[in-house]
Amino acid sequence: MSIDLVTFGCRLNTYESEAMERQAREAGLDDAVIVNTCAVTAEATRQARQSIRRIARERPGARIIVTGCAAQVEPGTFAAMPEVAQVVGNHEKMQPGTWQKLQAFGIGESERVIVDDIMAVRETAAHLIDGMKGRTRAFVQVQNGCDHRCTFCIIPYGRGNSRSVPMGVVVEQIRTLVENGTREAVLTGVDITSYGKDLPGEPRFGTLVRAILRHVPELERLRISSIDSVEADDDLMRALAEEERLMPHLHLSLQAGDDMILKRMKRRHLRDDAIRFCEEARRLRPDLVFGADIIAGFPTETEAMFANSLALVDACGLTHLHVFPFSPRPGTPAARMPQVDRKLVKERAARLRAKGAQALRHHLDAEIGQLRNVLTETADTGRTEGFTPVRFSAPVAAGEIRAVTIAAHDGRVLHA
């Protein structure tokens, strides 16, 4: 059967695409392209529409099914596209019954738009997968949704409120993945440090991390995706300090380095909170590598405010930057705030990326001569414990953990 997935956005979408493909195949769906969209920016939605048109040109006979966050918050936009056969919501896309229903399309049993109220969803069910196709690491969903309302973000309306996967289910999922050859598991969700608030006993995210490492001793590497540093609990910090199998890499949702902008974003931390967290985490784990999301050109941002975000790269010792030039997302409070000129937004984003490239080069310089354990991803690439990409000088087998000495770098990638 020909089922293709086109995935935009976050690691959670990647995980869900894997589960959707399995469900669609089991339902007997054929000759279909499932587009799993992202709504984090207006640009992400535009790219999804562009991709749908391209798919329709390249595969004129295929049935295009659109799902994901953009489909959840803008179902009418995609339903209006003549190329689209069905629009499926974020909750519905993870239900086997949805794909069985879609398989019957053509005999009058499927609606064109299957999108319900995501805010009414109260649980996140386990969507078990055996592994990630073509990948040597596996993403594991531990949480979905978000209870916070940052002024720039539409995602809570695409994902619903925060809900957690029970600890025992997460442990069993990881045990299954390890039995099928997974060397590294990555815990993912929308706001994973809010984990457990809806579960009996309200376990914290750090409790989950320690439980995984304790109950799945065969797991060689555990990695954490993006976290909100203000919610990092004591167990998580102890795990960073004590657990070698927990990889020394954290991607932080910082978004800005200026207190006034952080307040206007409705973030729950200030600049000094971020700096203190990075200092304490690095004290506990000296080899820790930080990535971060930072938005350039948020509404009302002055040059002095931007300078504070620029300086945060050094103050926090950031290495891997994800820079987002602000673009107003319809339906968010930030879209109604006084906007920064688009040319200035792009110029600030370019300066921030240049600062990130400088920070990355400094990190790469320090890696030369170091012995690193690299998880191989392809015949010539892999990632260190700190998630830094490595290119090998000779072919290797994918899915191995190899001890290598770093010989050089090209400004972006280490060479071994």
C-alpha distance (Angstrom), angle and dihedral (degrees) to the residues before:
residue distance angle dihedral
M1 . . .
S2 3.78 . .
I3 3.80 110.9 .
D4 3.79 117.9 152.9
L5 3.81 127.0 -172.9
V6 3.79 123.7 -152.1
T7 3.79 109.1 -168.2
F8 3.79 128.3 -165.9
G9 3.78 129.5 -176.4
C10 3.77 133.2 3.9
R11 3.78 137.1 19.9
L12 3.79 89.9 -104.4
N13 3.81 88.7 61.7
T14 3.82 89.2 50.8
Y15 3.80 90.4 52.9
E16 3.80 92.1 46.6
S17 3.80 91.9 48.8
E18 3.80 89.0 57.6
A19 3.81 90.9 51.6
M20 3.82 92.5 44.6
E21 3.79 93.3 51.8
R22 3.79 90.2 53.1
Q23 3.81 92.4 48.8
A24 3.80 93.1 46.1
R25 3.81 92.0 51.1
E26 3.79 92.2 47.6
A27 3.81 89.0 51.2
G28 3.81 90.3 53.7
L29 3.79 97.0 -114.6
D30 3.80 111.6 165.1
D31 3.81 140.1 -172.4
A32 3.79 93.9 13.3
V33 3.80 138.3 135.2
I34 3.80 115.9 -151.7
V35 3.81 113.2 -157.7
N36 3.81 111.1 -159.5
T37 3.81 103.8 -162.0
C38 3.80 136.3 -157.5
A39 3.82 126.4 -142.4
V40 3.80 101.2 -173.1
T41 3.82 90.7 116.3
A42 3.79 136.1 11.0
E43 3.80 86.1 -114.2
A44 3.82 90.6 59.1
T45 3.80 90.0 55.8
R46 3.80 91.3 47.3
Q47 3.81 90.4 51.9
A48 3.80 90.3 51.6
R49 3.82 91.7 53.3
Q50 3.80 90.2 47.2
S51 3.81 90.6 50.6
I52 3.82 91.8 49.7
R53 3.81 91.1 54.5
R54 3.80 91.1 48.4
I55 3.82 92.1 49.6
A56 3.81 90.4 50.6
R57 3.81 90.4 53.6
E58 3.79 93.9 46.5
R59 3.83 96.4 42.3
P60 3.80 106.5 26.9
G61 3.79 94.1 171.0
A62 3.80 97.4 48.7
R63 3.76 123.6 104.0
I64 3.81 111.3 -122.4
I65 3.81 116.2 -148.5
V66 3.81 116.3 -173.2
T67 3.80 122.5 -156.9
G68 3.81 139.7 146.1
C69 3.79 133.1 80.2
A70 3.81 97.8 -42.3
A71 3.81 90.1 50.7
Q72 3.81 89.6 49.7
V73 3.80 96.3 51.5
E74 3.83 97.5 33.8
P75 3.82 107.2 28.7
G76 3.81 91.8 148.9
T77 3.80 92.1 56.5
F78 3.80 92.0 58.9
A79 3.81 96.1 35.9
A80 3.81 87.3 58.1
M81 3.80 91.3 58.6
P82 3.83 110.3 97.5
E83 3.81 89.7 -147.6
V84 3.83 92.9 62.9
A85 3.80 121.0 89.0
Q86 3.82 98.7 -177.6
V87 3.80 140.1 5.7
V88 3.81 114.8 -149.8
G89 3.81 126.6 -170.0
N90 3.79 126.8 -126.3
H91 3.80 94.7 -105.4
E92 3.78 94.7 41.9
K93 3.81 94.3 49.9
M94 3.81 90.5 66.4
Q95 3.81 95.1 51.7
P96 3.85 116.0 95.6
G97 3.82 88.8 -147.6
T98 3.81 90.2 63.7
W99 3.80 92.4 60.0
Q100 3.80 92.4 44.5
K101 3.79 87.6 52.9
L102 3.80 92.3 48.2
Q103 3.78 91.1 49.8
A104 3.81 87.1 63.8
F105 3.83 92.0 56.3
G106 3.77 111.4 133.5
I107 3.79 96.2 46.0
G108 3.79 95.7 69.7
E109 3.79 99.4 -98.2
S110 3.82 100.4 111.8
E111 3.79 130.9 70.5
R112 3.77 117.2 -139.0
V113 3.82 93.0 -129.6
I114 3.81 118.2 41.9
V115 3.81 103.3 176.2
D116 3.80 123.1 131.9
D117 3.82 133.1 179.5
I118 3.82 105.5 -65.1
M119 3.82 90.4 -164.6
A120 3.81 89.4 66.2
V121 3.82 91.5 62.0
R122 3.80 110.9 103.4
E123 3.80 104.1 173.7
T124 3.79 139.5 46.7
A125 3.78 110.9 -143.5
A126 3.78 123.1 -151.0
H127 3.81 112.5 -100.0
L128 3.77 101.0 -164.8
I129 3.77 120.4 -150.7
D130 3.80 128.4 -179.7
G131 3.80 94.7 -141.4
M132 3.78 143.1 -42.4
K133 3.79 114.5 -78.6
G134 3.79 111.2 -117.3
R135 3.81 92.7 0.4
T136 3.78 133.3 105.8
R137 3.79 93.4 -154.5
A138 3.78 126.7 53.9
F139 3.79 129.4 -142.7
V140 3.80 115.6 -136.6
Q141 3.79 120.9 -161.9
V142 3.80 112.2 -136.1
Q143 3.79 99.9 161.4
N144 3.80 142.7 12.1
G145 3.79 135.8 -163.3
C146 3.80 132.1 21.1
D147 3.81 134.8 -111.2
H148 3.81 94.4 -160.8
R149 3.78 126.0 89.2
C150 3.79 109.7 -149.8
T151 3.79 107.4 -175.2
F152 3.82 94.9 -123.1
C153 3.80 97.3 46.6
I154 3.81 130.5 93.0
I155 3.82 94.8 173.0
P156 3.85 98.0 99.6
Y157 3.81 86.9 61.4
G158 3.80 89.8 51.2
R159 3.80 96.4 43.3
G160 3.80 105.5 26.9
N161 3.78 127.4 -138.4
S162 3.80 123.5 -27.3
R163 3.80 117.1 -76.2
S164 3.79 130.4 165.6
V165 3.80 137.5 -140.6
P166 3.85 109.4 -124.8
M167 3.81 114.3 -101.5
G168 3.79 94.6 -119.9
V169 3.80 91.4 54.3
V170 3.81 92.0 50.0
V171 3.82 91.1 49.7
E172 3.82 91.7 50.1
Q173 3.81 91.4 48.3
I174 3.80 91.5 53.0
R175 3.80 92.1 45.2
T176 3.82 89.1 53.9
L177 3.80 91.6 48.9
V178 3.82 91.9 50.0
E179 3.81 90.8 49.8
N180 3.81 87.2 55.1
G181 3.80 93.9 52.5
T182 3.81 105.5 -88.1
R183 3.81 110.6 152.1
E184 3.80 97.8 -177.2
A185 3.80 130.6 32.0
V186 3.81 122.2 -162.2
L187 3.81 117.6 -155.3
T188 3.78 109.8 -140.1
G189 3.78 142.0 175.2
V190 3.80 140.4 126.8
D191 3.82 97.3 -85.9
I192 3.79 104.5 2.2
T193 3.80 96.8 173.1
S194 3.83 87.8 64.9
Y195 3.81 86.7 62.9
G196 3.79 118.7 140.1
K197 3.80 103.3 17.3
D198 3.81 90.2 115.5
L199 3.84 95.7 44.2
P200 3.83 128.0 89.5
G201 3.80 109.2 -85.2
E202 3.83 90.5 12.9
P203 3.83 97.6 -111.5
R204 3.81 114.0 -160.6
F205 3.80 126.3 -125.1
G206 3.80 91.5 -105.1
T207 3.82 89.3 55.6
L208 3.80 88.6 56.9
V209 3.81 92.3 48.5
R210 3.79 92.7 52.0
A211 3.81 91.9 44.8
I212 3.82 91.3 54.3
L213 3.80 92.7 50.1
R214 3.80 91.7 46.0
H215 3.81 98.4 45.5
V216 3.83 98.7 37.5
P217 3.82 102.8 46.7
E218 3.83 90.0 161.9
L219 3.84 91.0 66.4
E220 3.79 105.4 103.3
R221 3.80 100.4 -166.8
L222 3.79 133.0 20.7
R223 3.79 119.8 -170.5
I224 3.79 132.3 -173.0
S225 3.79 123.3 -141.8
S226 3.82 124.1 -148.1
I227 3.82 116.2 -26.0
D228 3.77 137.3 -173.8
S229 3.80 101.7 -122.9
V230 3.82 93.8 -152.7
E231 3.83 88.8 66.3
A232 3.82 97.2 48.4
D233 3.82 105.8 128.9
D234 3.81 130.5 -149.1
D235 3.82 93.8 -102.3
L236 3.79 91.0 54.5
M237 3.79 91.6 50.7
R238 3.83 90.9 48.0
A239 3.79 89.9 49.8
L240 3.80 89.9 53.2
A241 3.79 89.9 52.2
E242 3.81 98.6 42.5
E243 3.80 110.4 26.2
E244 3.81 114.7 78.6
R245 3.80 91.1 -175.1
L246 3.82 89.3 62.3
M247 3.79 101.6 87.5
P248 3.84 117.5 -120.5
H249 3.79 96.4 -120.3
L250 3.80 129.3 101.0
H251 3.78 126.5 178.7
L252 3.80 108.9 -152.8
S253 3.78 128.4 -152.8
L254 3.82 95.4 -138.5
Q255 3.85 100.9 141.7
A256 3.84 95.7 179.7
G257 3.78 143.7 11.4
D258 3.79 99.8 -144.1
D259 3.81 120.9 89.1
M260 3.80 96.6 -142.5
I261 3.80 92.3 50.1
L262 3.81 90.6 46.4
K263 3.82 89.2 53.7
R264 3.80 91.7 48.3
M265 3.79 88.3 50.0
K266 3.85 88.2 51.8
R267 3.78 90.4 -125.8
R268 3.80 116.3 162.9
H269 3.80 97.4 -133.1
L270 3.78 136.9 61.3
R271 3.78 129.0 -142.2
D272 3.81 94.8 -93.4
D273 3.82 91.0 50.4
A274 3.79 90.2 58.8
I275 3.79 93.0 47.3
R276 3.82 92.7 47.8
F277 3.80 91.4 49.8
C278 3.80 93.0 51.8
E279 3.80 91.9 47.2
E280 3.81 92.9 49.4
A281 3.81 94.4 44.1
R282 3.80 91.4 49.5
R283 3.81 90.4 47.7
L284 3.80 88.3 56.2
R285 3.82 93.9 41.9
P286 3.83 111.1 22.1
D287 3.82 94.2 -171.7
L288 3.81 92.8 55.2
V289 3.81 115.5 136.0
F290 3.81 119.5 -155.5
G291 3.77 129.9 -150.8
A292 3.80 122.3 -178.2
D293 3.80 145.4 -173.7
I294 3.81 114.2 -127.0
I295 3.80 127.4 177.5
A296 3.81 118.7 -144.9
G297 3.79 121.0 -153.2
F298 3.80 100.7 15.7
P299 3.83 111.2 178.4
T300 3.85 113.8 -74.0
E301 3.83 91.4 13.0
T302 3.81 110.4 151.9
E303 3.79 125.5 -160.9
A304 3.82 89.9 -101.1
M305 3.81 91.1 51.4
F306 3.79 90.7 49.5
A307 3.81 89.8 49.3
N308 3.82 87.9 59.7
S309 3.82 90.5 55.5
L310 3.78 90.3 47.2
A311 3.81 91.3 51.0
L312 3.82 91.2 48.9
V313 3.82 89.3 73.8
D314 3.80 90.4 68.1
A315 3.80 96.0 33.3
C316 3.81 91.9 57.4
G317 3.80 96.4 32.3
L318 3.80 93.3 -122.7
T319 3.80 119.7 -174.7
H320 3.83 111.1 173.6
L321 3.82 111.8 44.2
H322 3.80 126.4 -167.4
V323 3.80 103.4 -163.4
F324 3.80 119.9 -163.8
P325 3.81 119.4 -169.0
F326 3.80 101.7 -143.7
S327 3.77 114.8 -105.9
P328 3.81 119.7 177.8
R329 3.79 112.2 -108.9
P330 3.83 110.8 -150.3
G331 3.80 109.8 -120.3
T332 3.81 95.9 33.5
P333 3.84 126.9 104.5
A334 3.81 91.2 -125.5
A335 3.80 90.1 62.6
R336 3.82 88.2 64.3
M337 3.82 95.0 49.2
P338 3.83 123.2 96.4
Q339 3.80 104.5 -77.0
V340 3.79 128.7 -134.9
D341 3.81 114.3 -123.0
R342 3.82 109.9 -88.5
K343 3.81 93.5 -127.0
L344 3.80 89.9 53.6
V345 3.81 91.6 47.3
K346 3.81 90.6 54.6
E347 3.81 92.3 44.9
R348 3.82 91.8 51.9
A349 3.79 91.5 46.9
A350 3.81 89.1 52.5
R351 3.81 91.1 50.9
L352 3.79 91.0 48.6
R353 3.81 91.3 49.7
A354 3.82 89.6 49.7
K355 3.81 89.0 52.3
G356 3.80 89.0 49.3
A357 3.80 91.4 50.5
Q358 3.81 89.3 51.5
A359 3.82 91.1 50.4
L360 3.80 91.2 47.7
R361 3.81 91.5 50.4
H362 3.81 90.1 51.8
H363 3.82 88.9 52.4
L364 3.80 92.5 47.0
D365 3.80 91.1 49.9
A366 3.80 89.8 55.2
E367 3.82 91.4 51.1
I368 3.81 95.0 60.9
G369 3.80 110.1 110.5
Q370 3.82 93.1 14.3
L371 3.81 122.8 127.4
R372 3.81 109.2 -126.0
N373 3.79 134.4 -179.7
V374 3.79 104.6 -131.1
L375 3.79 125.0 -164.1
T376 3.80 104.2 -143.1
E377 3.81 114.8 -133.0
T378 3.80 102.7 175.9
A379 3.81 136.7 2.3
D380 3.81 90.4 -75.2
T381 3.83 109.4 16.3
G382 3.79 140.0 66.2
R383 3.81 144.9 146.2
T384 3.79 132.1 -106.8
E385 3.79 123.7 -132.5
G386 3.82 86.6 -91.6
F387 3.83 90.6 53.9
T388 3.80 93.3 -110.4
P389 3.83 111.5 149.6
V390 3.82 117.8 -114.2
R391 3.80 130.2 -164.3
F392 3.81 118.4 -155.5
S393 3.79 123.5 -139.4
A394 3.83 91.5 -141.9
P395 3.82 131.4 33.9
V396 3.82 117.6 -84.2
A397 3.79 134.6 -173.7
A398 3.82 114.8 -99.8
G399 3.78 117.7 -117.2
E400 3.79 98.2 36.2
I401 3.79 129.5 120.5
R402 3.79 105.8 -135.8
A403 3.81 128.6 -174.5
V404 3.80 106.6 -135.2
T405 3.79 137.7 167.5
I406 3.78 114.0 -124.9
A407 3.82 108.8 -123.5
A408 3.83 104.9 177.2
H409 3.80 145.9 -31.4
D410 3.80 138.8 -136.5
G411 3.79 97.9 -141.9
R412 3.80 93.7 -87.6
V413 3.82 108.4 38.3
L414 3.80 134.4 36.6
H415 3.81 118.0 -123.9
A416 3.80 123.2 -142.0
